[in-house]
Amino acid sequence: MRDGSGTDWLIGSGAGLVDPLQVGHKFARQAVLGLEGFPIPPFACVPAAVFDRVVRPELPTPPDSTSPDWGTTSASVVAERARALQSVVRGLEVPQELRDALDRRFDELAGPGGLVAVRACVVPRPGDQELGEDSAQDPFAGLSDSFLYVGREELADRILSCWASAFNPEAALYRARQGLDPFSARVAVGVQRMVMGVRSFVAFTRDPRAPHDSAERCVIAAAHGIGEGVVQEKADVDHFFVDPVAWRIEAHVVVKSRAVGWDPARPDQGPVAVPVDERQAAAPVLSDTEVKEISTLALRVEKHFGEPQDIEGTITEDGGVHLVQARPIVTAPQASTTPPDHGGNAGGILWDNNNVTESYPGVSCALTFSVARTLYEVGFGDLYRRMGVPARLLEHNRPLLRRMVGHLDGRVYYQLDSWYRLHGQIRCFRPLWSTWEQSLGLAESGRHGSASRRRGPLPRLADAVHIAEILGRLMAHPRRVRRFLQWWDGYHPQFSDVSAMRPHEVVEAYRTLWAQVSRRWGVTLVNGLFLFAVTWAANGLLRRWLPETGRSLLNGMLVGGPDNRSAAALRSAIALAETAGASPDLRTALMSDQDPEKLWRRLTEQGHDEPFVSAMRQHVQHYGDRGLHDLKLETLTPRDQPWTVLHTVRAYLRQGLTVEGSRTAGREIRRQAEQELHANLRNPLKRAVLRGTFGIMRMLTRVREDTRFCRSQLIGDVRVLLMRLGEELAAAGRLDRPRDVLDLTADEVLGAFDGTLAGADLRGLAAVRAAERARWTAGDPLPPRMTTDGDLPLATALRSVTGQYAARQAVPEDGTAPSRLLTGLASSSGTVRGTVKIVLDPSVNADECQGRILVARETDPGWLFLMMTASALVVERGTLLSHTAITGRLLGIPTVVAVRDATSLIADGSLIEVDGSAGTVRILDGAS
């Protein structure tokens, strides 16, 4: 519909309606599908050219728009500017010519008294046809506004609101993160007949959680009412998983009470919450016939566009299915099966801390990083030697060992290029790349995923040879572990008290310690490689023999067996609580509000209940190096502050925990898993093979926890040696305080005594680094994975990355609600509903976590005492083999790891439901 000037105010047919440069991908796709006979409700579009004519001339020009560097612009500045532009747009008048065109088309679309849906879509600019909202490259979904149940009188105002959504703060911040001008968006608006659906669905032609591993599996989410209830988690949703080859349907049906729809009693309020008829509450939203019909429809859309699709549709009272949206699924790149080829440094330096943050969360001091760097260098050097890497090749790649980890604005990161090249030295590691990446949270690395597609999988024969080599080495592993543990248990006690050592003796002891570690510590890391191999084998057998079995079977079968050292520490604390509970005087003392440090002194100095005090001292002596974040030298452990043990004992005493009770819980989980295995796998030979595989996994997992405990002790020994030298430096006036040593490197501390230090002003150096550490702690976060320009100094390269990530993480001030259902990796089975305790630093004591669901960014072995008091665990990082997952299974409490942004999306004190079998966390209210 044109006016005298030739302006197309509305496009309802023809080439313009299938042109994404005029109407955007959202509507161009619908038009294409409509022409192909798909059930698309009729619609027309206000093209982007109208936005250019009506809106763009009225917008003030940003002062710096000629050369914006939006990636580093403050998120608050971008958001404030966007809101100002929104206000300008909302104050405009819709031209009369457009109003007239809308009035004429409204009757054609909806009829007199009908209703329409009005949706905005950001339109790509000429030359960028592959970009923009609902494009294959960047779906950009959910950032433009939509309005449902719109009548004729309010249509023009809704068009204006859609134009204003070009400057939604979250949309502007997203464009800034992409390096685009955040204020240059052009918007088309679709006006479509409102289908009065009574049920709605969203269907994926591939499982969106793992699209490459589920090529023959469609996923449908359906609810009563309209699609907004499904997409925004405002309705109770059923899920259907469909094998379209065999037409097997797996339905996950919930009891439904909530829906979103149109209420005739409230016609002016648009979509509102409506109840579900009690007669429909327990029945599936979709019948099997409808599930097949929707799956077929979705697969037809995929075939037409040639790539996996996410479609949205609604079903009317008469059973008619209507398709209202289709877009490509955003898929993560496949994990690589071979190490990547790197052609120099053209792609920059790839960093990742998804896994290492479990050990070194947040900002770490210079001393911690220097020790961590040494541990990685000598430990993995010994690993590669033990795995048969030739000495000549190991020497050639030795510089890579020095840069396995980096210190980025105080955070410890893996330098992935070094990891891939170093692991590529291990001949028999080739079949394990995918499992290794997934276990360490590296599988989304685009660079390495592309390498997989370039090279293709290794031949089966080569895989068999490599696996045979791993199995051969595995045969000797238990004996080597026993020898390592015997050595460590004899070597470690010499560092129990270093106060009498003279400085030169401390320096010598430190250097000798690392010399010993460099020849032995590889055993602990070889164990991890074997664990990857057996996990790879177990997952393969489960996929082949028990394809319908969930993660709960594997999790349950990993429980049980002899205690590892971490579990022994836990049982020791529980035993202390049991002993205290048997004595009325001790119970009264521990349950009082007395400060733990004063209580410890009173108990130990006054000889109060000597057996209990003796048991506490032994507990600290044996397990005092295990604490929250105990690999960070700035952390104080029970070895430094023994009275902190009383927090844990007090919490266990309140819960009435017993050693036998904790063992019984684990045995019950294992028993249920054994029953599940027997019920689902009737072949006794296959059951025996799986049981044997699970048994090896349990053994390797136990060794992993044992050696991790040794690692905590190693760092505890390093801590006391370096702090002893810090005391001497402070006494000599070289530092203000002994703990200032934390802002020096280990080489600097040792060099101050043995003459290898370049320079002398340790006080000034420590002060500069302390100030820097404070800035890093208060500054913007860094993304878990990023690439920096290798041609720039790292600090310079990080500034751009930090700004982009802060923009992406900024929370809109308009109160946009986060998703109510969060997903992660199912790690320990069970379902728990309870209140949340957000734990961000080690200062939290066990009392505060008692009976609550612990939500954290990451955990480490020192969190075990907190975990024991919690009813469930949710962490942002982690993998199936991470300490959180293993501990959740050990304790028998529901656990979900890899829940992105959990600590920011879930409020402290809120009510949530954790399903450790499904890997989901449902937010039930804002603050209970």
BAZA-278784 format. One record per residue (C-alpha): residue in one letter; x, y, z. Coordinates in steps of 0.1 Angstrom, whole numbers, padded with zeros to 4 digits, always signed. Layout:
aXYZ
...
//
This chain:
m+0000+0000+0000
r+0017+0032-0012
d+0010+0068-0009
g+0016+0095-0035
s+0053+0096-0026
g+0058+0059-0035
t+0062+0048+0001
d+0052+0012+0008
w+0034+0017+0042
l+0024-0020+0043
i+0037-0050+0024
g+0012-0079+0022
s+0024-0100-0007
g+0049-0102-0034
a+0087-0101-0034
g+0090-0076-0007
l+0074-0099+0019
v+0101-0126+0014
d+0130-0101+0014
p+0147-0100+0048
l+0162-0066+0040
q+0127-0051+0040
v+0108-0071+0065
g+0135-0090+0085
h+0142-0128+0087
k+0113-0134+0111
f+0086-0124+0086
a+0105-0133+0054
r+0107-0169+0067
q+0070-0170+0075
a+0062-0156+0040
v+0083-0183+0024
l+0067-0210+0044
g+0032-0197+0036
l+0040-0198-0001
e+0051-0235+0004
g+0017-0244+0019
f+0026-0244+0056
p-0002-0234+0080
i+0009-0197+0085
p-0018-0172+0097
p-0021-0144+0072
f-0001-0112+0079
a+0013-0080+0065
c+0044-0060+0074
v+0053-0024+0081
p+0087-0025+0064
a+0120-0011+0078
a+0118+0017+0052
v+0089+0032+0071
f+0110+0032+0103
d+0138+0049+0083
r+0113+0076+0071
v+0094+0082+0103
v+0117+0074+0132
r+0153+0078+0121
p+0151+0115+0112
e+0137+0123+0147
l+0165+0107+0166
p+0194+0129+0180
t+0228+0119+0167
p+0251+0105+0193
p+0281+0128+0198
d+0306+0100+0192
s+0287+0080+0165
t+0313+0086+0139
s+0338+0063+0155
p+0323+0043+0183
d+0342+0016+0201
w+0311+0000+0215
g+0329-0030+0228
t+0346-0010+0255
t+0317+0015+0261
s+0304+0014+0297
a+0272-0007+0299
s+0255+0019+0320
v+0262+0046+0293
v+0248+0024+0265
a+0217+0015+0286
e+0210+0052+0295
r+0214+0063+0259
a+0190+0036+0248
r+0163+0046+0273
a+0166+0082+0261
l+0160+0072+0225
q+0131+0050+0235
s+0115+0081+0251
v+0119+0100+0218
v+0103+0073+0198
r+0074+0069+0221
g+0067+0106+0218
l+0063+0104+0180
e+0030+0103+0160
v+0022+0075+0137
p+0016+0091+0102
q-0020+0092+0091
e-0012+0074+0059
l+0001+0044+0079
r-0030+0045+0101
d-0053+0044+0071
a-0033+0015+0056
l-0035-0004+0089
d-0073+0002+0092
r-0079-0011+0057
r-0057-0042+0061
f-0070-0050+0096
d-0104-0061+0084
e-0088-0083+0057
l-0066-0100+0084
a-0089-0102+0114
g-0124-0091+0104
p-0145-0066+0122
g-0140-0070+0159
g-0111-0093+0154
l-0076-0093+0170
v-0041-0094+0157
a-0006-0101+0169
v+0020-0073+0165
r+0056-0083+0165
a+0089-0063+0159
c+0119-0077+0140
v+0153-0060+0136
v+0162-0059+0099
p+0197-0065+0086
r+0214-0037+0067
p+0223-0041+0030
g+0253-0064+0027
d+0246-0081+0060
q+0217-0103+0049
e+0230-0133+0069
l+0229-0113+0102
g+0200-0098+0122
e+0172-0111+0143
d+0162-0147+0136
s+0191-0152+0112
a+0211-0184+0110
q+0243-0166+0122
d+0228-0147+0152
p+0192-0154+0161
f+0192-0124+0185
a+0158-0137+0197
g+0137-0122+0224
l+0151-0087+0224
s+0123-0070+0203
d+0088-0065+0216
s+0056-0084+0207
f+0020-0077+0215
l-0009-0102+0214
y-0047-0098+0213
v-0044-0063+0198
g-0076-0046+0186
r-0080-0020+0158
e-0080+0010+0181
e-0047+0002+0197
l-0029-0011+0166
a-0011+0022+0158
d+0002+0026+0193
r+0016-0010+0193
i+0034-0002+0160
l+0050+0027+0178
s+0060+0005+0208
c+0076-0020+0184
w+0097+0008+0169
a+0107+0019+0203
s+0119-0017+0211
a+0148-0011+0187
f+0163+0007+0217
n+0155-0018+0244
p+0185-0015+0267
e+0192-0052+0266
a+0191-0051+0228
a+0215-0022+0227
l+0238-0039+0251
y+0238-0070+0230
r+0247-0051+0198
a+0275-0034+0217
r+0288-0068+0228
q+0288-0078+0191
g+0309-0048+0183
l+0280-0031+0164
d+0266+0004+0168
p+0240-0003+0195
f+0217+0025+0182
s+0216+0017+0145
a+0189-0009+0145
r+0161-0008+0119
v+0128-0024+0127
a+0100-0039+0107
v+0067-0047+0123
g+0045-0077+0114
v+0007-0075+0119
q-0008-0111+0119
r-0042-0126+0124
m-0044-0136+0161
v-0050-0173+0162
m-0071-0180+0193
g-0051-0211+0204
v-0060-0232+0234
r-0028-0251+0234
s+0007-0241+0222
f+0041-0256+0216
v+0077-0249+0209
a+0094-0277+0189
f+0131-0283+0182
t+0142-0306+0153
r+0173-0314+0174
d+0177-0316+0211
p+0190-0280+0218
r+0211-0293+0247
a+0232-0315+0225
p+0222-0311+0189
h+0251-0330+0174
d+0246-0360+0196
s+0208-0362+0189
a+0203-0361+0152
e+0173-0383+0154
r+0155-0367+0183
c+0130-0339+0183
v+0120-0321+0214
i+0086-0305+0220
a+0075-0283+0249
a+0038-0278+0251
a+0013-0261+0274
h-0023-0250+0276
g-0029-0215+0264
i-0006-0195+0241
g+0031-0198+0233
e+0042-0171+0257
g+0034-0195+0286
v+0059-0220+0271
v+0086-0196+0261
q+0086-0175+0293
e+0079-0204+0317
k+0047-0188+0328
a+0028-0220+0323
d+0032-0256+0334
v+0049-0274+0305
d+0049-0310+0293
h+0080-0322+0273
f+0080-0348+0246
f+0111-0364+0232
v+0105-0380+0198
d+0125-0405+0177
p+0110-0397+0143
v+0125-0429+0127
a+0109-0454+0151
w+0083-0429+0163
r+0091-0436+0199
i+0078-0409+0222
e+0091-0402+0256
a+0067-0380+0275
h+0075-0360+0306
v+0041-0349+0319
v+0036-0326+0349
v+0004-0316+0368
k-0007-0284+0352
s-0025-0255+0369
r-0011-0225+0351
a-0015-0212+0316
v-0014-0179+0297
g-0042-0169+0273
w-0070-0144+0265
d-0097-0139+0291
p-0130-0125+0277
a-0136-0110+0310
r-0104-0089+0307
p-0102-0082+0270
d-0081-0051+0273
q-0053-0067+0293
g-0039-0089+0265
p-0022-0121+0276
v-0031-0129+0312
a-0026-0159+0336
v-0055-0183+0333
p-0062-0215+0353
v-0061-0249+0337
d-0093-0270+0339
e-0088-0296+0366
r-0100-0323+0342
q-0070-0315+0320
a-0044-0310+0348
a-0029-0345+0348
a-0034-0354+0311
p-0007-0348+0285
v-0012-0315+0266
l-0006-0333+0233
s-0018-0368+0222
d+0007-0391+0205
t-0010-0383+0172
e-0005-0346+0177
v+0031-0351+0188
k+0038-0370+0155
e+0020-0343+0135
i+0041-0315+0151
s+0073-0334+0147
t+0066-0340+0111
l+0058-0303+0106
a+0090-0293+0123
l+0111-0317+0102
r+0094-0304+0070
v+0105-0269+0080
e+0140-0282+0087
k+0141-0299+0053
h+0129-0267+0036
f+0156-0245+0052
g+0183-0271+0053
e+0193-0267+0089
p+0179-0276+0124
q+0149-0254+0133
d+0131-0240+0164
i+0094-0236+0156
e+0066-0221+0176
g+0029-0229+0170
t-0005-0230+0185
i-0035-0254+0183
t-0071-0241+0181
e-0102-0256+0196
d-0109-0276+0165
g-0075-0292+0166
g-0060-0271+0138
v-0022-0266+0140
h-0009-0231+0131
l+0028-0222+0127
v+0036-0187+0140
q+0074-0187+0140
a+0105-0206+0127
r+0141-0198+0133
p+0174-0217+0132
i+0186-0235+0164
v+0217-0220+0178
t+0240-0250+0182
a+0273-0253+0200
p+0302-0265+0179
q+0310-0302+0182
a+0338-0313+0204
s+0369-0322+0185
t+0382-0358+0183
t+0418-0347+0174
p+0441-0320+0185
p+0438-0289+0164
d+0462-0276+0139
h+0473-0241+0147
g+0488-0219+0121
g+0508-0194+0142
n+0491-0168+0163
a+0467-0154+0137
g+0437-0164+0158
g+0449-0149+0190
i+0454-0167+0223
l+0425-0189+0235
w+0418-0188+0273
d+0394-0208+0294
n+0388-0212+0332
n+0356-0233+0332
n+0375-0261+0350
v+0404-0244+0367
t+0381-0219+0385
e+0371-0248+0407
s+0406-0247+0422
y+0414-0210+0418
p+0381-0191+0420
g+0380-0153+0416
v+0412-0132+0419
s+0443-0150+0431
c+0474-0133+0445
a+0508-0134+0428
l+0522-0160+0452
t+0493-0183+0445
f+0497-0180+0408
s+0534-0185+0409
v+0530-0218+0429
a+0501-0229+0406
r+0522-0223+0376
t+0550-0245+0391
l+0526-0272+0400
y+0512-0274+0364
e+0547-0273+0349
v+0563-0301+0370
g+0532-0322+0374
f+0523-0324+0338
g+0559-0327+0327
d+0560-0359+0348
l+0526-0370+0334
y+0539-0368+0298
r+0571-0386+0307
r+0551-0414+0323
m+0528-0416+0292
g+0557-0424+0269
v+0563-0390+0254
p+0599-0391+0240
a+0625-0371+0260
r+0634-0351+0228
l+0598-0341+0221
l+0592-0333+0258
e+0622-0310+0258
h+0612-0294+0226
n+0578-0285+0240
r+0590-0276+0275
p+0583-0239+0270
l+0546-0247+0266
l+0546-0262+0301
r+0555-0227+0315
r+0524-0212+0299
m+0498-0239+0306
v+0481-0213+0329
g+0480-0175+0328
h+0472-0148+0352
l+0445-0126+0336
d+0435-0096+0358
g+0443-0118+0387
r+0422-0148+0375
v+0439-0181+0367
y+0431-0194+0332
y+0441-0223+0311
q+0460-0213+0279
l+0442-0238+0257
d+0466-0237+0228
s+0493-0250+0251
w+0471-0277+0265
y+0461-0290+0231
r+0496-0291+0218
l+0510-0307+0250
h+0482-0334+0252
g+0487-0340+0215
q+0521-0355+0225
i+0504-0385+0241
r+0499-0410+0213
c+0471-0430+0230
f+0452-0399+0240
r+0438-0395+0205
p+0404-0413+0210
l+0398-0393+0242
w+0397-0358+0230
s+0359-0354+0230
t+0355-0369+0265
w+0384-0348+0278
e+0369-0316+0264
q+0335-0324+0278
s+0348-0333+0312
l+0367-0301+0315
g+0340-0279+0300
l+0360-0272+0269
a+0337-0287+0243
e+0323-0254+0231
s+0356-0241+0218
g+0348-0231+0182
r+0384-0233+0171
h+0389-0268+0182
g+0355-0279+0170
s+0364-0267+0135
a+0395-0288+0137
s+0374-0319+0143
r+0354-0312+0111
r+0386-0307+0091
r+0403-0339+0101
g+0375-0364+0107
p+0375-0393+0132
l+0404-0416+0135
p+0401-0451+0120
r+0386-0477+0143
l+0418-0498+0142
a+0439-0469+0154
d+0414-0463+0182
a+0417-0499+0192
v+0455-0497+0193
h+0454-0466+0215
i+0428-0480+0239
a+0449-0512+0242
e+0479-0490+0252
i+0458-0472+0278
l+0446-0505+0292
g+0481-0518+0294
r+0493-0488+0313
l+0462-0490+0336
m+0472-0525+0347
a+0502-0511+0366
h+0484-0480+0378
p+0471-0493+0412
r+0506-0504+0423
r+0521-0470+0413
v+0494-0452+0432
r+0501-0472+0463
r+0538-0464+0461
f+0530-0427+0456
l+0507-0425+0486
q+0533-0444+0508
w+0560-0419+0497
w+0538-0389+0504
d+0525-0401+0538
g+0561-0405+0549
y+0574-0372+0533
h+0546-0348+0543
p+0549-0350+0581
q+0583-0332+0582
f+0565-0299+0574
s+0540-0301+0603
d+0561-0275+0622
v+0586-0253+0604
s+0588-0226+0631
a+0623-0238+0643
m+0638-0238+0607
r+0663-0212+0599
p+0656-0193+0566
h+0683-0211+0546
e+0668-0244+0557
v+0634-0233+0546
v+0647-0223+0512
e+0664-0257+0508
a+0634-0276+0520
y+0612-0257+0495
r+0634-0265+0466
t+0639-0301+0476
l+0601-0305+0479
w+0595-0294+0444
a+0624-0316+0431
q+0607-0346+0447
v+0573-0336+0433
s+0586-0332+0398
r+0596-0369+0398
r+0564-0383+0413
w+0534-0361+0409
g+0526-0373+0374
v+0510-0404+0389
t+0481-0382+0402
l+0475-0368+0367
v+0479-0401+0349
n+0449-0412+0370
g+0428-0384+0354
l+0437-0397+0320
f+0426-0432+0329
l+0394-0418+0343
f+0387-0400+0310
a+0393-0433+0292
v+0370-0454+0314
t+0343-0427+0314
w+0345-0427+0276
a+0340-0465+0276
a+0312-0464+0301
n+0293-0437+0282
g+0297-0457+0250
l+0284-0489+0266
l+0254-0470+0281
r+0245-0455+0248
r+0247-0489+0231
w+0230-0511+0257
l+0208-0487+0277
p+0200-0457+0254
e+0169-0448+0274
t+0186-0448+0308
g+0193-0414+0323
r+0223-0401+0341
s+0210-0413+0374
l+0222-0449+0367
l+0258-0438+0361
n+0257-0414+0391
g+0243-0441+0414
m+0268-0467+0404
l+0297-0444+0412
v+0286-0443+0449
g+0301-0468+0473
g+0333-0486+0480
p+0360-0478+0505
d+0363-0442+0518
n+0387-0419+0500
r+0407-0394+0520
s+0382-0366+0514
a+0354-0388+0527
a+0375-0398+0557
a+0379-0362+0566
l+0342-0358+0565
r+0335-0389+0586
s+0361-0376+0611
a+0342-0344+0615
i+0309-0363+0619
a+0325-0385+0645
l+0335-0354+0665
a+0299-0343+0664
e+0287-0377+0675
t+0312-0377+0704
a+0301-0342+0715
g+0264-0352+0713
a+0270-0380+0737
s+0283-0355+0764
p+0257-0331+0778
d+0285-0306+0788
l+0301-0307+0754
r+0268-0304+0736
t+0259-0273+0757
a+0293-0257+0751
l+0292-0263+0713
m+0256-0252+0709
s+0262-0220+0727
d+0267-0187+0708
q+0303-0185+0721
d+0329-0174+0696
p+0345-0205+0681
e+0381-0192+0687
k+0374-0185+0724
l+0356-0218+0727
w+0386-0236+0712
r+0410-0220+0736
r+0387-0228+0766
l+0384-0264+0755
t+0421-0269+0748
e+0436-0249+0776
q+0413-0261+0804
g+0416-0298+0796
h+0378-0300+0790
d+0370-0336+0780
e+0405-0347+0771
p+0394-0375+0746
f+0373-0350+0726
v+0401-0324+0726
s+0426-0350+0716
a+0403-0361+0687
m+0400-0325+0676
r+0437-0320+0676
q+0442-0353+0656
h+0415-0342+0631
v+0433-0309+0625
q+0467-0326+0622
h+0454-0351+0596
y+0429-0330+0578
g+0438-0294+0586
d+0450-0286+0551
r+0416-0292+0536
g+0395-0260+0536
l+0376-0237+0513
h+0397-0227+0484
d+0427-0243+0500
l+0449-0242+0468
k+0450-0204+0472
l+0478-0194+0495
e+0459-0164+0507
t+0433-0187+0522
l+0435-0196+0559
t+0428-0233+0565
p+0421-0252+0598
r+0459-0258+0600
d+0462-0220+0605
q+0429-0215+0624
p+0420-0248+0641
w+0390-0234+0658
t+0371-0231+0625
v+0366-0269+0628
l+0340-0261+0655
h+0317-0244+0629
t+0315-0278+0611
v+0311-0299+0642
r+0284-0275+0655
a+0264-0278+0622
y+0267-0316+0622
l+0256-0317+0658
r+0225-0297+0650
q+0216-0321+0622
g+0222-0351+0643
l+0244-0367+0617
t+0261-0400+0624
v+0289-0418+0606
e+0267-0449+0600
g+0239-0427+0588
s+0261-0411+0561
r+0273-0445+0550
t+0237-0459+0549
a+0226-0431+0526
g+0254-0440+0501
r+0246-0477+0502
e+0209-0469+0495
i+0218-0449+0464
r+0240-0477+0452
r+0213-0503+0459
q+0187-0483+0438
a+0212-0480+0410
e+0219-0518+0410
q+0182-0524+0409
e+0178-0501+0379
l+0207-0518+0361
h+0192-0552+0367
a+0157-0541+0356
n+0168-0524+0324
l+0196-0548+0313
r+0185-0584+0313
n+0217-0598+0297
p+0239-0610+0326
l+0271-0608+0306
k+0265-0572+0297
r+0256-0564+0333
a+0289-0579+0344
v+0308-0558+0319
l+0291-0526+0330
r+0296-0535+0367
g+0333-0541+0360
t+0335-0507+0342
f+0318-0489+0370
g+0341-0506+0395
i+0371-0493+0377
m+0355-0458+0376
r+0349-0460+0413
m+0385-0470+0419
l+0399-0442+0398
t+0375-0417+0413
r+0387-0427+0448
v+0423-0423+0437
r+0415-0389+0423
e+0400-0377+0456
d+0430-0393+0475
t+0455-0375+0454
r+0436-0343+0455
f+0437-0345+0492
c+0475-0349+0489
r+0475-0318+0467
s+0458-0298+0494
q+0485-0310+0518
l+0513-0301+0493
i+0499-0266+0490
g+0496-0265+0528
d+0533-0273+0531
v+0542-0247+0505
r+0521-0222+0524
v+0538-0227+0558
l+0573-0226+0542
l+0567-0193+0523
m+0548-0177+0552
r+0578-0186+0574
l+0600-0167+0550
g+0575-0139+0550
e+0579-0136+0588
e+0616-0133+0584
l+0613-0106+0557
a+0589-0086+0579
a+0612-0089+0608
a+0641-0077+0587
g+0621-0047+0576
r+0618-0058+0539
l+0580-0061+0542
d+0555-0043+0564
r+0537-0075+0574
p+0544-0112+0569
r+0513-0117+0547
d+0526-0091+0523
v+0545-0120+0509
l+0513-0130+0491
d+0519-0102+0466
l+0553-0115+0457
t+0561-0146+0435
a+0577-0177+0451
d+0610-0170+0431
e+0611-0134+0445
v+0606-0147+0481
l+0633-0173+0477
g+0655-0150+0458
a+0656-0125+0486
f+0675-0151+0506
d+0696-0170+0480
g+0707-0141+0458
t+0685-0148+0428
l+0663-0118+0432
a+0667-0090+0407
g+0661-0058+0427
a+0656-0051+0464
d+0625-0031+0470
l+0601-0059+0480
r+0580-0036+0501
g+0572-0013+0470
l+0567-0043+0447
a+0542-0059+0472
a+0523-0026+0476
v+0519-0021+0438
r+0506-0056+0434
a+0483-0053+0464
a+0467-0022+0449
e+0464-0040+0416
r+0447-0070+0432
a+0422-0047+0449
r+0414-0031+0415
w+0409-0065+0399
t+0387-0077+0427
a+0364-0046+0423
g+0366-0045+0385
d+0345-0060+0358
p+0344-0098+0354
l+0360-0117+0326
p+0342-0143+0305
p+0349-0180+0312
r+0363-0184+0277
m+0378-0157+0255
t+0404-0150+0229
t+0430-0122+0232
d+0451-0106+0206
g+0485-0122+0208
d+0502-0092+0193
l+0491-0069+0221
p+0503-0068+0257
l+0478-0089+0277
a+0466-0060+0299
t+0457-0040+0267
a+0440-0070+0250
l+0419-0077+0281
r+0404-0042+0282
s+0382-0048+0251
v+0372-0083+0263
t+0362-0070+0298
g+0340-0042+0284
q+0322-0065+0260
y+0315-0091+0287
a+0303-0065+0312
a+0278-0052+0286
r+0265-0087+0280
q+0261-0094+0317
a+0244-0061+0326
v+0210-0066+0340
p+0184-0043+0323
e+0169-0017+0346
d+0134-0024+0332
g+0130-0053+0355
t+0131-0080+0328
a+0125-0113+0346
p+0152-0140+0342
s+0143-0175+0331
r+0124-0194+0358
l+0139-0228+0346
l+0177-0231+0346
t+0195-0261+0331
g+0228-0277+0337
l+0245-0311+0339
a+0227-0337+0359
s+0253-0350+0384
s+0236-0366+0414
s+0200-0378+0414
g+0171-0368+0435
t+0147-0338+0437
v+0148-0313+0465
r+0128-0281+0471
g+0142-0256+0496
t+0157-0222+0502
v+0189-0210+0487
k+0222-0201+0503
i+0245-0182+0479
v+0281-0189+0487
l+0306-0166+0470
d+0336-0168+0493
p+0352-0190+0520
s+0340-0168+0549
v+0306-0187+0551
n+0305-0213+0579
a+0287-0246+0579
d+0259-0233+0602
e+0247-0209+0575
c+0243-0237+0549
q+0225-0261+0571
g+0195-0276+0554
r+0196-0251+0525
i+0204-0255+0488
l+0240-0243+0483
v+0244-0222+0451
a+0280-0212+0441
r+0301-0202+0412
e+0323-0232+0418
t+0335-0254+0446
d+0367-0271+0455
p+0375-0301+0478
g+0375-0277+0508
w+0338-0272+0504
l+0331-0307+0516
f+0321-0296+0551
l+0297-0270+0537
m+0282-0295+0512
m+0276-0320+0540
t+0251-0296+0557
a+0234-0287+0524
s+0203-0304+0510
a+0213-0299+0474
l+0242-0284+0453
v+0240-0260+0423
v+0271-0245+0408
e+0278-0224+0377
r+0309-0244+0367
g+0318-0280+0368
t+0316-0313+0349
l+0305-0349+0355
l+0339-0355+0369
s+0343-0323+0389
h+0346-0324+0426
t+0311-0310+0431
a+0296-0338+0410
i+0316-0365+0428
t+0309-0351+0462
g+0271-0348+0455
r+0271-0385+0446
l+0292-0393+0477
l+0267-0374+0500
g+0237-0387+0481
i+0222-0352+0476
p+0208-0338+0444
t+0235-0319+0424
v+0234-0299+0392
v+0266-0284+0378
a+0273-0261+0349
v+0242-0239+0356
r+0252-0207+0338
d+0249-0175+0359
a+0232-0194+0387
t+0245-0170+0414
s+0231-0140+0396
l+0198-0154+0384
i+0189-0171+0418
a+0184-0148+0448
d+0197-0157+0482
g+0169-0170+0503
s+0147-0178+0473
l+0127-0210+0470
i+0139-0233+0442
e+0135-0269+0432
v+0166-0289+0422
d+0162-0320+0400
g+0195-0338+0400
s+0183-0364+0375
a+0171-0340+0349
g+0198-0314+0355
t+0173-0286+0361
v+0168-0258+0387
r+0134-0243+0389
i+0130-0209+0406
l+0097-0210+0425
d+0096-0175+0440
g+0118-0144+0444
a+0123-0146+0481
s+0107-0171+0504
//
